[in-house]
Amino acid sequence: MSDLSRPETLGVPPATTLGSRSGGWLRVPEDVNELVPQLWSSGVSKVDGVLKVAGLTAIELANDFGTPAYIVDEDDFRSRARAFHQAFSRIGADVYYAGKAFLCVAVARWVAEEGLNLDVCSGGELAVALRAGVPAERIGMHGNNKSVTELRRALTAGVGRIIVDSSEEIARLDALTTELGLVAPVLLRVTAGVEAHTHEYISTSHEDQKFGFSIAGGTALDAARAIAAAPGLNLLGLHSHIGSQIFVTDGFEVAARRVLRLHAQIRDELGLELPELDLGGGFGIAYTTQDDPATPDALASSMRSIVDAECASLGVAVPRLSVEPGRAIAGPSTFTLYEVGTAKDVELDGGMSRRYVSVDGGMSDNIRPALYGADYSCTLASRSSGASPVLSRVVGKHCESGDIVVRDEYLPVDVRAGDLLAVPGTGAYCRSMASTYNHVPRPPVVAVRNGEARVILRRETEDDLFALDEG
């Protein structure tokens, strides 16, 4: 009988033996206590097996703020925002932080202080941006179904651009600008028919999906005509976003070529030399050792070359470029800290077993593994271990068999109740998509800097759950 709780019998590749999706990239670590640096923020290290971030240990953070908790390395977040600002400023481009990745008042202020603009996609995100004091002219308003109320607020606040997504929205804006006596600066969102190399749920530029106007189908050019005919709408340029967690630029190259052809058509037919072009975001980060993200400098250089080459080929003036990174800034800056509640081996067919390590959070604080099979890593954060590594599955406390936090990871075989585990790369979409499933209150977000920690989003309580319950 093969017992997968004994590492010496794991075989190669052990994860594949158990039907894992790791595809062979997951390897038995030489030292199970060591970190993989590219997965963590710059302020994270280990001392005698104990995780530290910006001068504070995971044990101190757990004692002070409880678990689970999202722990943000503020300097790392700021440095990533600054790196994008500097890299794209050098090529004469603008950066809009995609607030959907993670947004709160503190983060909106960090983004503005580091020189970035801010992209929002709902009335709630707009409210956070305005509460934080972000200058309205540095805000872009997204959304495929903006309400009249949301559009009115964006217009009266004076946002710098509204990304138009439907014919109904053009009509709504036309009526509102007439009523308010304002001019709406707009970008036209188009779908370039590009199949991004990512999961279908986060691929957004193929034809069969809800966003934007089709270039190939001709609706994009029709929309440009409608905007040009509306006296209260000022068409600034075109917008394209091909998806998320993308590591290669070939999709951006194809998208830029198709979008700029439409740009040239609009110039030739409507006499409009559009001054702007937004190629979206979606730049990938390292969740596991299989991921190899590009630097902001490399992305900026590549995007500049792509746009310049296509404009030269078409004989059009080069528009001002903008991009919208979110995950690439917020994601690596944060880890989630959990406490282990149980660890057990479950017998499988064929005489094998799988080790399940249960923590005090789960799909309510990180839905991505359950939603579209996202992969994560983790490490024992509260002590050093001399025990052998064993292939483990980290799961949550929710009443779902799909409540998986980390599908496959090597952890010490002596991981036990009371240990702390840390999962890196959870700054993007985890808190933004968090829920109170099973009536589990959402964790706090704690910012750490220079040996000090402060709560920027407090932990929800049972009182918060009852605040909405009219029963």
Salt bridges, closest charged atoms under 4 A:
ASP3 OD2 - ARG6 NH1 3.45
GLU8 OE2 - ARG6 NE 3.73
GLU74 OE2 - ARG78 NE 2.96
GLU74 OE2 - ARG449 NH1 3.25
GLU74 OE1 - ARG454 NH1 2.93
ASP75 OD1 - ARG449 NE 2.56
ASP76 OD2 - ARG80 NE 2.59
ASP94 OD2 - ARG320 NE 2.84
GLU113 OE1 - ARG78 NH2 2.71
GLU114 OE2 - ARG78 NH1 2.95
GLU114 OE1 - ARG82 NE 2.89
ASP119 OD1 - HIS142 NE2 3.66
GLU169 OE2 - LYS146 NZ 2.74
GLU179 OE2 - ARG152 NH1 2.56
ASP222 OD1 - ARG225 NH1 2.50
ASP250 OD2 - HIS197 NE2 3.46
GLU253 OE2 - ARG257 NH2 3.56
ASP268 OD1 - ARG267 NE 2.95
GLU269 OE2 - ARG225 NE 2.41
GLU273 OE2 - HIS263 NE2 3.71
GLU276 OE1 - ARG161 NH1 3.54
ASP278 OD2 - ARG161 NH2 2.12
ASP278 OD1 - HIS239 NE2 3.63
ASP297 OD1 - ARG90 NH2 2.50
ASP308 OD1 - ARG304 NE 3.17
GLU310 OE2 - ARG257 NE 3.29
GLU324 OE2 - HIS142 NE2 3.17
GLU324 OE2 - ARG161 NH2 3.52
GLU324 OE2 - HIS239 NE2 2.93
ASP345 OD1 - ARG355 NH1 3.25
ASP375 OD1 - ARG21 NH2 3.21
ASP408 OD1 - ARG354 NH1 3.79
ASP408 OD1 - ARG393 NH2 3.96
ASP414 OD2 - ARG383 NH1 3.29
ASP419 OD1 - ARG383 NE 2.89
GLU460 OE2 - ARG442 NH2 2.65
ASP464 OD2 - ARG458 NH1 2.68
